[in-house]
Amino acid sequence: MMPSEAEIRDFTACITELVQLWSCISIQALDTVPLLRILPNPSLQRLLQVVEKRDAFVRAQIQRHQESLEPERPRDVVDHLLLAMGDLGPERLHMALVDLFIGGTETTAALLAWACAFLVRHPEVQDRIHAELQDVLGPTAPLSPRDRDRLPLLSATLNETLRLRPPVPLALPHRTTRPTSVAGMSIPQDTIVIPNLFAAHHDETKWLEPEEFRPGRGLEWGEGVGLATGRLGTRMPGSYGWPLTRTPGFPPMVFPLPKAWAPLRHDLVTRIPL
């Protein structure tokens, strides 16, 4: 149940434009100052148009799957979601698919690119990852969920990449449901709270040399081939990495990220041209 090539191209362009629009200051400011919505905002108007285009594509895919669904032979994730949705309702199914397209693809693609960029500058870490994958998985074995704890350096490298370059600088807005406090600061009920991920990840009072790419944070380098030893048993202060912590786009990106990235590190060596 595949859409046509033209539909895929249009949808890809739609998602790309959505990501670009969400990064506009005139859009991001609306979460902090909702009253700005009453002012003319061409970026917001375009965003709403692109969102409707995205939603029309998703609705069409759901309808196609509903019309041809065979409960005994689910074909893809949409079929499985249709069979499992129960009483959740069509809106929940729709947003689950939207999350897969945005949280499960854009965040993963950005992190893969940043991780590769960091390793080009740090070939010694790249060599250790190759050694770890070779030692744990061998030359051909695929990565599976049960391998997470067996690849501490791979996990630590992804964690460090997420720390240095989170998918977005600010987390999604949250509203407090009751009076609370954070670090001694009182926060009344119904307050909009927007965590500053980038600031937390680069806080010099919490991190040693926060601007440096150091996957070994919290790990001890082993002997011989230089594998990381031990387990990631403690949560890094203020970190939002895989697999211990949470980040925008989690959980859709949790396993696809290492699953997609490990083969690259296993079979490909990247170096800066001389």
JOTA-V130502 format. One record per backbone hydrogen bond with DSSP energy under -1.0 kcal/mol. NH is the residue of the N-H (numbers start at 0). CO is the residue of the C=O. E is the energy in kcal/mol with one decimal. If there is no record, write none. Layout:
nh:co:e
NH:CO:E
NH:CO:E
This chain:
nh:co:e
7:3:-2.3
8:4:-2.5
9:5:-2.4
10:6:-2.6
11:7:-2.6
12:8:-2.3
13:9:-2.1
14:10:-2.6
15:11:-2.3
16:12:-2.2
17:13:-2.3
18:14:-2.3
19:15:-1.9
20:16:-2.7
21:17:-2.6
22:18:-1.0
23:20:-1.7
26:23:-1.1
27:23:-2.6
28:24:-2.5
29:26:-1.3
30:27:-1.1
32:28:-2.9
35:32:-2.1
36:33:-2.2
37:34:-1.7
38:35:-1.6
44:40:-2.1
45:41:-2.4
46:42:-2.4
47:43:-2.5
48:44:-1.7
49:45:-2.4
50:46:-2.6
51:47:-2.0
52:48:-1.8
53:49:-2.5
54:50:-2.8
55:51:-2.3
56:52:-1.7
57:53:-2.2
58:54:-2.8
59:55:-2.1
60:56:-2.0
61:57:-2.3
62:58:-2.5
63:59:-2.3
64:60:-2.1
65:61:-2.5
66:62:-2.2
67:63:-1.1
72:69:-2.3
79:75:-2.1
80:76:-2.4
81:77:-2.5
82:78:-2.2
83:79:-1.6
84:80:-1.5
87:84:-2.5
92:88:-1.4
93:89:-2.6
94:90:-2.4
95:91:-2.1
96:92:-1.9
97:93:-2.0
98:94:-2.5
99:95:-1.5
100:96:-1.9
101:97:-2.4
103:98:-1.5
105:101:-1.2
106:101:-1.1
108:104:-3.0
109:105:-2.3
110:106:-2.2
111:107:-2.6
112:108:-2.1
113:109:-2.3
114:110:-2.8
115:111:-2.3
116:112:-2.1
117:113:-2.6
118:114:-2.2
119:115:-1.7
120:116:-1.0
125:121:-1.7
126:122:-2.5
127:123:-1.5
128:124:-2.3
129:125:-2.3
130:126:-2.2
131:127:-2.5
132:128:-2.8
133:129:-2.4
134:130:-2.5
135:131:-2.6
136:132:-2.6
137:132:-1.1
146:143:-2.2
147:144:-1.5
150:147:-1.4
154:150:-2.3
155:151:-2.7
156:152:-2.5
157:153:-2.0
158:154:-2.5
159:155:-2.5
160:156:-2.1
161:157:-2.5
162:158:-2.1
163:159:-2.5
164:160:-2.8
170:194:-2.7
173:192:-2.5
175:190:-2.0
179:186:-2.6
181:184:-2.0
184:181:-2.0
186:179:-3.3
189:175:-2.4
192:173:-3.6
196:194:-1.1
197:168:-2.0
199:195:-2.1
200:196:-2.4
205:202:-1.6
206:202:-2.1
211:208:-2.0
216:213:-1.7
218:215:-2.5
221:226:-3.6
225:222:-1.3
228:219:-2.5
232:230:-2.3
238:235:-2.0
244:240:-1.7
249:246:-2.2
252:248:-1.5
253:250:-2.0
256:252:-1.6
258:254:-2.4
259:255:-2.6
260:256:-2.1
261:257:-2.8
264:260:-2.0
265:261:-2.2
266:262:-2.5
267:263:-2.0
